[in-house]
C-alpha cells in the first residue's frame, strides 16, 4: 500500500494522510493521539485475524464503510477479492492513489442500496465501526445477510455499550429509532447513535439469520488512553501496553463488560 504524499495540495488527501499516520504508518503519532492509535491497532488486528480464520484467498469480501482502504488494501494484497464500499464517494480517488496490487472493486454509495447482483457472491462482509452509526442496526444486519452466500461470515467491530464510559442508549430500549435517521452515517464519534451490548448483538444477529461464532471484548482504558491513562502512554513501552491489553482479555466477563471499550462479532449466515 503506497503512502499518500503529505505535501499534496488536496485537503482530502492531507486529511487522509494524517489518519494513515495514526492507523498504519505510526511514525510520529502525537502524544494526545496514542490512545486512538493503539485502540485502532487492536481492532484492526482482531478483525483481520477473524477474516483469515473464516475464509482464505481468493474469497470475495465486501468492506462496508471502508474509508481510506486500510483494511481493503491489505486484504487485496493478501489475495482476497475485495469490494470497497463507503458512502463518501470522494474517497475513491484516495484509495486508488494508495492501491498497488490486488483485486479491488469500487462500489461507493449507501450500503443499503447495494444489491447481491451488484457485488457478486460474497464469502464475507467486514464492517468495522459502522453499525453504531446506523439508526436501524437490525436492518443493517439483515441487509448484510442478504448480500452473503449461505455459510458466509460477517465480521464486525463496534464500541461496547456496557463500557463504563458509555452514555448512549441501548437500541433495545428505544421504541422509535427512526428519529435518528437524519443523523445516521455521520463520521467519527459524533455520529454514534446506539452502542450495542453483548446480549443485543446476539439477539440482533439471531433475528437477522446469523449464528454467533465469536463474540469477544477488547480495548482497555489504558490501550485507548481513557480515564486520564493517556498520560501514561508516552511513558510506557508499547510492548507493555499490548501485554496489558492481552492479559485483560482473561478477566471475568462481568469485569470485561465494564472495562473493555470495543467488541468483535463474527457471525455466520444460516
N, C-alpha and C positions, 0 to 999 in steps of 0.2 A: 504494500500500500504506500503510495507516494505521499509525502507531506505536502500540504498546501504552502505556497510561498507567503511568508509572513509580511512581506512588503507589498503585497497586492493592493492596488487602489480600490478594489471592490470591497465595500464594507461587509458584505455577507461572507466573503472569503476570509477576511480578517477575523470576524467573529468565530467562524468555523475553525480556523487555525488555532485560536485561543482555546476552544473546547477540546480540540485534538491534543493540545499540550497537556491538559488536565487528565484526559481519558486514555491516551495512547502513548505519547512520547515521554511525558513526565520528566523532562529535562530540567525545568526550572519552575516547579509548582510554587505559587505564592503560599506563604505560611497560612494565610486565612483559608486557603482552598485545599489544604492537605486532607481534611476530612472527606470532602467530596471525592477527591481522587482515590483515596483508599476504599471508600464505600463503592465507588464505581468498579474498581478492580475486583472486589469480592463478587458483586452481582454479575459482572461480565464473565468471570471465570466459571461461576456456578452455572450460568446459562449455557455457555459453550460446552462445558463437560456434559451437561444433561442432553444436549443435542447430539453430541458424539456418541453417547451411550444409547440414544434412541434410534439413530439411523446412521448409515455410512454413506460416503460419496459413491455414486453421483445422485443421491437423494435430492428431491426438489423441495426447497424450503421457501416459504413466504415470510419475510420480516415486515411486521406492521409497525408504523411509527419509527421507521428505520433511520431518520435523521441524516447525519453525516456519513452513514455507512460503516461505522466502526465495529459492527457485528457482520454486516453483509459482506464486506470486502474480505476479511479473513476467512469467512466460510467459503466464499467463492474460490479463494486461493487454495483452500484445502480440498477442492474438487467437488463441492456441492453446487448444484444449480439453484441460484438464489433469485427470488423475486423481491425487488426492493419496492416498498410502498411507504409513502408519507404524504400527509395532507398538504404539506408545504411543497408545492411544485417547484419552487425556485431552488430547492436543494439538489435537484437532479444534476445540475452543472457542477456543483461542488463535489458530489460523489464521483462523477465521471472524471473529474480532474485528478482524483486520488486513485482511481481504478487502474491497476496494472495488468492483471490477468485474472482468468476465471470467468465463468458464465454468470452474468447479471442481467436480469430482465427488469427494466424500469417501468413500474406501474404506479405513478403518482396519483393522488386523489383520496377521497374519503373511502376508507376500507369497507364501509357498509355498502358502497356502490360497486365493489368488485364482485365478479361472479366466478364460479368454478370454471366456466368455459373460457374466461379471460386468462386466468392464472394457470390453467392446466392442472393435472392431477398432482396434489400436494402430499408429500410424506410427512411434513412437519410445518408448523407455524411457530414463529418466535415473536413474542410481544413483550418487550422489556419496558417497564414503567409507562404502560399505556392504559391499562384497564381502570386505573384510578382517575383518569381524565374523562371517563365515559359516564354520562347520566344514566345509562342503562347497561351496567356490566353483564346482566343476564342475557340481554340481546346480543351483546358483543361476543360472548362465549358461544352462543348458538350460531352466530354467523361464522365464527372461526370453524366450528364443527361442520358447517355446510360446505366449506371450502376444502376440507380434508378428505382424503381417502379413508375407507374403513380401516381401523387399526392405526391411523395417523396420530401424530403426537403434537400437542400444543405445549410449548414451554413459555411460562410467564414469570416475570419478576414484578413485584409491586410493593409499595410501603405497607407495613403490617399495621392493621388497625388497632391492635391491642397494645402497641408500643406506648410506653408511659408518657411520651411527649405528644401523642396524637390527641387532637381536639376535634377532629372531624366526625361526622355522624356515621353510624352503621347503615349500610344500604338496606338491610332487612328491617330496620326500624322506620324507614322513610316511606310514607304512604303514597306520595306523588312525586317520584323522581323526575318527571317531565319538566318540573320547574327549573331544573338545572340544564336543560338542553341548550339554552342560549350561551352558556359559559363552558360547554364541554369542548375538548380538544385544544384548550389553551396550553401553551408550552410551560415547562418548568413547574415548580411547586405551586405557583399562583393558580394553576389550572386543576389542582386536585379537588375532587368532589367527594367521593367516598373512599375511605381506606378500609379494605376488606379484612375481616378477621378470619382465622383458620376455618372455623365452622361455616362461615359464609362461603368461603371459596369451595369447600367440599359440597355444600348444598347447591351452589350455582353450577358447579361442574356436573354434578349428577343430573340436575334438571336439564342441562344442555346436551346430554347424551355422552358424557365423558365418564371414564373411570379414573379415579385419582391414583396415579402410580407413585408419585412422591410429593410430599408437602413438607417443606422444611423452612426454618427461620435462620436469619443471618444478619450481620452488620450490628456490632455492639456500639454503645455510645462512644467508646474510645475510638473505634475504627472511623466512625462518622464525625468525630470531633464535637459531639453534642455535650451538653451539661458542663460547659467550660473545660471539657477534656481536650478540646482543640489546642489549648495552650501546651499540652504535653507532646503533641505530635511532632513539632520541630525538634524536640529534645530526644525522644525515644528512637532507637534504631528501628527501621522499617521491619526487619525480621521479627522483632519483639512484638510489634503491633499485630502482625499477621499470626504469630503464635497465640497471642491472647484471643484473637478472633476465632482461631481453630479450637482452642480449648473451651471457649464459651459455648460451643455447639454441644458440649457434653453436659451442660446444666440441665436440671429437671425442666420439663416443658412449662410448668407454671411460671418459672423464672424467665425462660426464653421468650415467652409470650409478652412479657413486660420489658425485657432488656434488649430485644432484637428489633431493629427498625425495619427490616425487609423480610419478604418471603419469596421462596421459589416454589412454583407449582409445575408439575409435569403431569399432563392429562392425556389419556388415551381415548380416542373416539371408539365407541362401541361399534 
